[in-house]
Amino acid sequence: MINGLEYCRGFESIEPELVSRVLNRLEELKLCCGGDMILSSDKKNYNETEIILTAEQLELLFTACAEETSLKLLKVSGQPHMKEISPVLFAAAVSNVEEVILEEVEQEDITTKQLEALYTAISTEERTLRKMTIYMDPRPNIDPDLMSRAFNKLEDTTVYDGGSAEQLTA
């Protein structure tokens, strides 16, 4: 495990295939931009999380994760190119990890279509995903029954502002 990787900058300039191969071999990956802070080594400042991947890096990483991954925990937060990942690929990759944290930093970094595809994959297939935490604005267009079927197949689901009362109690 590499601690503090989520505070590294400059991933955008690394060859996409290399980024994908290395990140897919980790057990924990926090693809974060903003939100989390860590005290600097001089203990005078806080550094914000800053892993930003290009669309091509994300595509290759999610393709690899969908096929086979060492990841046990995946956190996705504030990736500006995440909406470019197809919903089917997003769902296949995210549902192939044991624990996932999805956090919205900007409006719909993770699209409604990506979430619908994820909920469909969870509710209709046997997937690796067991625990999911969601921090994002409600998506009123997502079918409450679909969300309910998906959430009920997981061992643990925590939702912060990610659904309407109807969606979360269906």
C-alpha positions, 0 to 999 in steps of 0.5 A: 500500500502506498500511503499519501498517494492521493496528495501527489500531483502531476499524474496527467503527464505520466503515460496512461498505460503505466498509470493504469497498470500501477494504480490497478495493482494497489489495494486502496486508491483514492482518486480525489481532487479536493475535499480531503486535507493532510497536514504538510510535513512542516506542520504549517499548512494543509495540502488538499488531495490532488490526483487528477487523471486524464480521460484516457488514463481513467478509461484505461484504469476503469477498463483494467478494473472491470476485467481484474483488479487488486483494488479493495477500496476505491474512492472517486471524488472530483475527477473532471473527466469522470463524466467521459467514462461510459456508464457501462464501463463505470458500472463494471469497474466500480462494482468489481471493487469490494468497497467504494466511496463516491463523492461529488465535488462538482455538479454531476462529476459522476453522471446520473447515467453512470449511477443508474448503470451501477445500480443495475449492475449491482441489482442484476449481477453477482458483483464484488462490491459489498460496501458503498458510501455516496456523498452527492446531490440527489438524483430524482430521475433514478428509479427508487425501486432500482436503487432499493434493489441495488442497496439491498444486495450490498452488505453496507450502504451509506448515503449522504444527500444522495437520494430523495426520501422515496428513493431511500425508503423504497 
